[in-house]
Structure formats: C-alpha cells, structure tokens
C-alpha cells in the first residue's frame, strides 16, 4: 500500500473560446467545439467512480484544553456488527501520548487475515524504543543512552530536534495543542517558544499531562523532608504562565512515587503511580481511590478510551482493568495467557485501536493480542521476537541463563532484565507501528553468552504491521467549525477536511465483500463519547440512526 497526501491544485479553466478565436474559427466551428467539449465532459463525469459511502459532519473542537475527542461515527450492519467507523483515539502508553488530532477511519471486513509485517531499520543501537505519532509524522526515541528523537520519512530515520537529547529523561515528551507544540522536558514546560512553567525551586516536576484545561504532573523532593505530590494547575494555551498558587495537590504516601500512565474519562483525569496509588482529578480536586498495599505489586502502564470506559493495562496480572467513573475493576482474561508460558508476572504494557479493534502488547513474551468486541474473542496476532522459544518452566525469557550467570559472577543481574516488551504501539497512515524493548534501555552486555547478535537485534526495534482497511489522517486544529468528510470508495479510504485531502489508503476491493451497512451512530462508539460539537451530520446513502450499543 502507498500513502499519499497530494498538494492542492486549483483547476484552471481552458479558454476554449479564446483559443478558437485566435485560430480564426467560424461561429459554427466554435459551436461544434463547444458541443464536443460538453459531450466529452459529460462522458467523463458519467464514467468517474463515486464513493460508495460518505459520512460528513461539521466538527467543532472548541478551545483546545487537552481533551480526547472521542468517536465521530460508527456504522453497524443489521446484525449489530461494527463495520465502519471513525474517531480520535485517546491513549497513553508508558510515557507516550499519541496525536489527539489523528482521525482514524476504518473498514472492518467480515474475515481476518494476518497482517503484512515489515521491520524498519534501527533508529539507534540500544535495547529500548518508544514510538508516537504527531502531525502526521512517526517519532521514535528512548530515555537513556542515545536520547535523540528521530522521525521516519518512509525510508530512513532522521533527527528531529523536538527534545534536547542532553536533557531528555523518562516522562518527557511533546504533543500538538491548538496551533502549537506543548513540550515538557527536564522539569519545565514550553508552549511554542514560550516558557509557561519553569523548573521547581524545591525538588523537581516530572511526567506532565495536559487535559481538561489543567497541567497535571508529579512534584517530588527527595531526602530530609521529602515528599511526592500530584498537582493539577489551571492553564490555557495562549494564556499567562502557570501560577503554582492555583495548584490543587494530593500528597502520596511514598516518596518517589512516579507514574507510567495518565488517562481521561468523562471530564476526569486519572493517574496511577508505580506503587499503585490511583488518583482522580475532577476539575476541582483530587480523590485517591486506591492507596499502596505493602508487599503487593500494582502498576499500570497504559490507558485507552474504549467505548464508555477507560481501560488500564495492569501488572502483574497482564490483564486490562476497567475504570467506569466510580471504581477500577479487573477484567480477568483480557487478554488471556499465551499457550506454553507462565501466567504470573505479566504486564499489559501497551494498547492501541487499529482497524476498529483493540490491540494489547503484553510482557514478558511480547505477545500482541487483538480483541474482537462483536465476537467477544481475543486472538494472538504475533510475537515480534523469534527467540527464545516460549516456555512455562520460567517466568521470563532467558531467566535461567541469567541465574547461571549470577552464580558465576558478582554483582547479580535482575532475572527479568532481558524479558521482552512491546513497549509502544502507534498508528501511522495505514499501519500499526510496534516498538520492542528489553526491561529497560540497556546496552549489550558482552558477558552474557546468550545475548548473541541474533538475540540482541530483536530489541529496540520498530515493526510495521499493515492490514487493509485502516487510515490515520492528521487533521488541522481549527478554532471554529471544520467540515470533516470520510469517504469509502470501491478501492480506498479517504479523509478530507474543508475540502482538502488529509489522507488516503487503498485496499483490495474484495475487502468489501459482504459489507451491508444498516445503521449509523454519531458521537458514540469505539473511541468513547465525543467531546466535540457535531453539526449537520450526513451520511450518503442514508442509513438509519441508532442509539449506541450497550457496553
């Protein structure tokens, strides 16, 4: 599949009358030329293909306060199966926040075929890699060693000076906010060229998240009088700098608690610390719905808006948890354990929505799972690691090799150091991008005989998985209404914004076999309820309007 976003080319009328007059044509010749031109134009229009279905609406994002935008529409067939839809994914994967303005438009065929898989060149030599999309570009970087942010141009990685590699650390990042970039790095926040939050005068700020009109982050001071607090400070793009006097704070019980995840649901912001504290901000104040339990691991690495819930990727169950606005509950078997491996010390580290389905990446065997909601069925898609073969004799890959190493050497290595992560998932154009990692951003250790060239080359890589019927198209932020148009053609998907093509992805026409759209729901569906104002929604050919499906 090839992706293209053609530049706008205004149509220039051909001056037929002027040309004919210059050549000395008679009035009769001019008339005949005009008739011929009209006949040719009519024939061309009659033969021009038309979209099979068009869903369009006037979308108003409103002032950009960091909200996730939710579902644009969802189409179902007569049986209630989701077949077509569009929306903006609301996700967070271990420090990475995908582009909120990347509109996903998908076609879910009746059958399933494995994705086409492609390994991209290395972005850097280390064993860890994270990925995210922003403004239609794919970015990759790590938070240790070579910390340079790089962008994929379709053929190679190129340096992208978004973050300063000398100062980058875990939890730093960037996002499109309104008409500029919000960049948070080394304890400070900039919007465009302007510093809106300087570094703390006591301790340090870290792990920023902007949502619901508030800049949220952790504030930690180590040593005597140490503390860790979660802060939420009101701030608006283009407004004055952050005033910490307006911050709403909650003190955590463990000094040094830090998050791997943030999420949103129903106007609230949720975060989970590495000790298992779950705090929710409702726009006015914080409430803690779970405190750490001694000698009990509880960590969350990913959050995704999925229909009416916020799903959380949990360790050590390897399952998803559901936050419904009141409590967090365990979804046992979401996803299941891959056959032939141990069922403990598992971690649902990354999530993504792709071609209308939910995907989850699970540690320590780098399992990529897909959930079909209509069938209530999980299926194992792939493992982007070929070695070692899965086993249930040990909890992690190479665990026994590290035990033998530790018996012969000092100091000891952590036994799960070379477990296998899918630490990042992102959608880009027509593809699902999958990033792999060891437990952390380690360099290769020459003292580990099992860490051969073949083994090490699996870590710190980015894979491209492609299924026909998916398109991620970056939309522009517009302060007022903007017309968004999703077109299903016999052989491609197209997204236009105010008449400008934002993205296109071709597919085999056989993908349409059995497609019989019956109903459409606006503003509710896979990506959660919309936070945008939708006006003048229209679908051609007309479909019945329906209420959203029961969760």
N, C-alpha and C positions, 0 to 999 in steps of 0.2 A: 504494500500500500504506500502511496505517496501523499504527502500533505502539501497543500499549497494555500497561501493567502494572497491572491492576486491584488495588485495595486488597482486603485480606482482609475478607470479610463473613460472619461466622458465621451459620449457619442457625438461625432461631428457630422452634421447633415451634408450629404453630397449635393452640390449646387447643380442639379441636372439642367435646369432652365438656363443657367448662365453658361454652362458648357455647350449646350445646344446652340444658343445664340451666337457664341463665339465661333462656332463652326459653320454658321450661316444656314442653320436648319430652317425649313419652312414651318409654318404653323401646324400643318398636317403631320409633318415628321415629329414635331415636338409633342403633339397629342399622342401619336403612336408610341413614342418613347415613354411618355407618362403612363399610358395604359400597360405597357410591358413591365415597367418598374412596379406598378401596383400588383400585377399578377404574380410576379416573382416574389414580392414581399408577402403576399397572401399565402403563397405556396410554402414559403419558409416558415411562416407562423403556424400553418397547419401541421407541418412536419416536426416542429420543435417539440421536444418532450416537455411534459409538465410534471410538477411534483405530484406524488400520489397522495400526500397529506401535508398540510401546512397548519401549524399551531403558532399563533402570534398573539402578543399582548403588549400593552404599554406598561412598562415596568418602572417604578419609581423607587430607587434605593433610599432616598431621603438623605439627610446628613449622615455621613459615614461615621458611625460610632463604634465600629469594630464588630458589629453583629454578624452572625452567619445568616445567609439569605434564604436558605431552605429550598423547597420544591417550587418549580414553575408550573409543571403539569404532569399528570400521569394518565396513560391510556391503558384500558383493560379490554380483553375480549369478553365474549358472552359468558364464559366460564368463570370470569373474575381474575384471570391470569394477567399480570402486568406484562405488556408487550412493547411499550414505547413510553418514553418519558424524558424529562429534562429538569435539571436543578443544580444548585450550587452546594458542593459537599462542605460540610462543617466538620473538620477533623483536627487532630493534633497527635503527632507521632514522636514520642521521645525527644522533645525539644524542637520539632519541626512543624510549622503550620502551613498547610497548602494554601494556594491562592484562592481567596474567597470569591473572586470575580471570574473564575474559570467555570463557565457553564458546561455541564455535562449533558450531552444529548445522546440517547441510547436507543437501540433496537434489540429486543431480546427474542432471538429465534426460538422455535419450538425445540430444536435439537441442540446437542452440545458436542463440540469438537475441541480437542486440546489446543491451547494457544501456540502460535509460532513463537519461537524463543531465540533471542539474539544476545550475545554477550558483547557489551561495549568495551572499548579499550580502557585500561586503568586510568583513573583520574589522578591517583597518587599512589605511592608504594606501600602504604600502611594497610593494616588488617581491619580497618573500620571505614564505613562510608555512610553518609546520610544524604537524602535527596528531598527536594521540594521543587514545586513549580512556582513561578511568579512572572506575571506579564507575558505569558506565552512561552517562557524560557524554562529549561530544566537546569537546576543548580545542584551541585554536589560538593560536600566538604566534610571535614572531620574536625574535632575539637582538640587534637593533640598532634604533635609532630608537624607535618606539613598542613597547616591550617588555612591554606589558600582556598578561597571559594572559586569554583570553576563552573562554566556554563557549556552545555553540549550544543554544538551547532549543526548536528546531524552527521558529522564526520569525525570530529575531534573535540577534546576538551580545551577550552580557552579560559585563561584567567579572567575573573570578573571582580573588579575592585569594590565589592559591596561592603565587606568587612575587612578590617585591618588584621592580617594574619599574625602580627606581633602581639595583638591584644585579645584575640578571639578565645573564648572558653565555652564550656558546656552551658547551654541555655541561651546563648547569644543568637541573634538572628535578625530577620527583616521581613516586612510584609507591605503589600500595597494597601495604603489607607487614603481614600479620597483621591486627590490628584498628585500625591507624592508618596515617597517611601518612608515608613517608620523603621528606624534602625536602632536596635538595642544591643549594646556591646560594652563589656568591661564596666558594668555598673552604671551606665548612663544611657540616655535616650535622646535621639535626634529625629526631628521630622523635617525632611528635606535637608537644608543646610543649617537649620536652627536647633540649638540645644534646648530641649524642653525639660529635661531632668538631669542635673549634674550628679556626680558620684556622691555617695553618702559622706557626711562629715564624721560619722561614727559607724564602724562596721562597713558592710557592703550590701548593695542591692543586687539582685540576680533574678534570672528566669522570668522575664517580663511577658505579659499577655495583655493586649488591649481589647476590651469588649464592653458592650453596654455603656459606653461613654466613660469608662474608668480604666486607668492604667493600673494593672494588678502586678504584684511582684513580691518576692521574699526579701526580708531585711534581716541580716544575721550579723551578730557580733560574737566573736569567739573570746575565750579566756575569762578572766575575772569579770563578773557582772554580765556574762554573755547572755544572749537571747536570740530567738528566731521568731519573727512576726510576719504574718501575711498582711499586705497592705493593698488597699484599693483607693485610688485618688481620682476625683473627677477631673477630666481634661477633654478638650475638644480640638480636633485638627484646626490649625489656624488661630486658635485662641491663645491666651497668655500661657506662660510656662507653668508647669506643675507647682502647686502650692502644697507642701507636705503638711501644713497646718490643717488642711481639709481631709487628710487621710483617715480612713476607717481601718482599724487594725484588729487582729486577733493574735494573741500570744500562743505559741505552740509549746508543748511540754518538753521537747528535746531540742537542745541547742544543736544547730547544724542540720535540722530537717530541710529537705530540698525536694522540689517536685520533678517528676518526669512528664507530667501531663497537666493540661488545662482543658476545660470544655464549657459549653453553654447549653442551657435548656430553658425555654420559657422565660427569658429575661433574667435568668440567674447565671452566675459564673461559678464553676466548680473546680477545685484543685485537690490533688491527693499527694501527700508527701511520701518520701521513701520509708518513713516509719509507719505509714498507714493512717495518718490524720486526714480526714476528709472534711474540707471546709467549703461552705457555700455562701456566696455573696448575693444578696437580693436587690442590690441597688442602694440600700440604706445601711445595712450592717451585715456582719459575718455571723454564721452559726456553724458550729462543728457538729457533724452528725456521726463521726467516729473518731475516737482517740486511740493512740497506740496501745497495743496489748503486749505486755512483756513476753519475750521468748516466742513471739508469733510474727512470722513474716507476712506482710501485706503491702504489696506495691502495685501501682497501676502505671502502665506505660503508654497507653493510647486511649483516645476518646473519639467517638464518632456519633453524629446525629443520625439516627436511623428510625424513620417514621416518627412516632411521638416520643421516643425515648432517647436518652444519651447512654450509649454503650461504652463500657470501660474495660480495657484489656488488663487482666489480672495475673499476678504472680503470688503464690506458687501453683495455683490450680491450672493455669494455662487456658482458662475459660474467660468469657465475657461476663461482666456484671451489668445490671440494668439500673440506671437512676431514673425514676419516674416523677421526680419533683418532690418526693417525700422521703424515700429511703433507697438504699442500694441493696439489690438482691442478686444472688448468684444464679446464673443461667448454666446449670450443670450440663456438660456435654456440648457446650458451644465454644469452640469446636471440639470434636472428640479427640481421643488419643490415636495417633497413627499406629497401625498394627506393627508389632515387633519392637516397640520401645517402652521404656518405663513410664509410668503415669504420674510421677512426682516431680517436683522442682521444675514445673513448666511455666511458660510465660507467654501470654498473648501480647506481643510487643508492638505490633503494627496493624492498622486497619485501613481499608480503603473501599470506596464504592466504585465499581467498574462494570460497564455494560449492564447496569441495572441490578447487580448482585453485590453482596457484601463479601469482602476478602479479609482474611486474617493471617498474619505471619506469626508463627509460634516457635519459641526457643524451647529446648536446646538443639533440635534437629532441623531447624529451618524449614518447617512444614508450611506450605502455602495452601490455605483452605478457602473454599467458596461455599457460601450459603445461598440456596435457592428457597426463597421465602414461600413461594407458591406450593412447592412440594414439601416444605419443612424438612429439607435434606441438606446435609453437609457432604462435600466431596473433596478429596485431596487432589489439588491441581498439580503440584510439582514440589520438588526439593531442589533448590539451586546449588546443592552440594552433591558430589558423586561419592566422596569418601569421607569417613569410613562407612562401611555398611551399617545400617541401623541394628541396634541390639538392645535387649532389655536386661542384660546382665549388669549393666552400669547405667547410671542416670544420665551421663553426658558423653559426647564424643571424646575419645582419647583420654577418658578418665583413668583407666588402668595404666596407660602409658605414663601419665603424669605421676601416679602413685609410685611406679617403679623408679622414675626419675628422682622423686623426693627421697626414696630410700637410699639412694646413692649420693645425693648432693644436698647441700645446705646453702641458702635457705630454701624452704619449701615453696612450691608454687601452688596456687589455688587450683583445686582439682577440676574446676569447670572453666578454666581460663580459655580453652580452645573449643568451647561449645560453639554452636552455630546459630547466628541470629539472622532473621530478616528484619533489620533494624529500621528500614524505611520503605514505605510504599507511596508512590505518587502517580497520578495520571498525567500524561503529556501527549497532546494531539490524539492519536488513535490508540495509544499504548498504555499498559500498566508497567511502571518502572519499579524494579525490585532491587533494593540495596542489601548487601550482605556484610556480616561483621563477625569477628570473634567476640568474646565478652566485652572487650574494650579496644581502644585504638593502639594495640601493641605492635612493636616491631618484631621481625622474625628473630627467633632465638636459635642460634647455631648449636646449642647444647641439647636440643630436643630432636632426636633422630627421626621421630615420626613426622616432623614438620618438613616434609620433602617439598620440592618445587611444586609438584602436582597438588599437594595438600594446601600449601600456603596460597597458591594462586586462586583458590576459591574464595578467600576472604577479601573484604574491601572492594568488592566488585559491584557493578550495576548491570542488571539484566533488563532487556526489553521484551515484554510479553505482549503479543498482539492477538486480539480477537476481532473479527469484523463486526461492525455494528456499534462502535463507540466513537465518540468525538468529544474532546475537551477543547472548548473555544474561549479564549480570553476576551471578556467584554471590557469596554472602557467604562470608567465611573462617570456618570452624568448626574449633575445635581438635580435636574428636573426629570420629567418623563422621558424614557427612551424606548423605542419600538424594537422588541426582540422577536425574531421570526425563526422558527425551526422548520426546516423542510426535509421531508422524506421523499427522495427520488427513487426511481427503479434501481439505481446502482450506487447511491451515495447519500450521505447525510450532510446537510448544510445548515450553518447558523449565520444569520445576518443581524446586524444592529444598525438601526436607522438607515437601512438600505445598503450598508457596507458589509461585504462578506468577511466574517471573522474566523471562519474555519470550515473545512470540508474534508470528509473521509469517505473514500469509495469502498464498495463491498460487492461481492458476487450476488447478482440478482436472485440466485437460488435461496439466499438468506430470507427472502420474503415469503417463501412457501408456507402456506397455512396461516399467514397473517390476516386476521379479521378483527380489526378494532371495532369496539362497540360503544364504550363509554369513555368520557374524559373527566378528570377531576382537576380543578385549578387550585394551586396554592397548598395542596396537601399531598404527601406521598413519601417516597423513598428518602428524601433529603430532610424530612421534617417540615413542619408548618412554615410557610413563607413569612418573612419579616418585611417584605416589600409591599408596596401598594400596587395591585394589579388592576388595570382598567382596560376596557374594550377587549377582553379575551375573545378570540375567534379561532375556530378550527374548521378547515375545509378538506374534505367534505364534512358536513355537520355530523357530530356524534352526540349521543345522549349525555347530559350532565349527570354526574353521580356523586354521592357522598363518598368520602374516603373510606377505605376498608378498615375493619376493626383491627386494632393492634394485636 
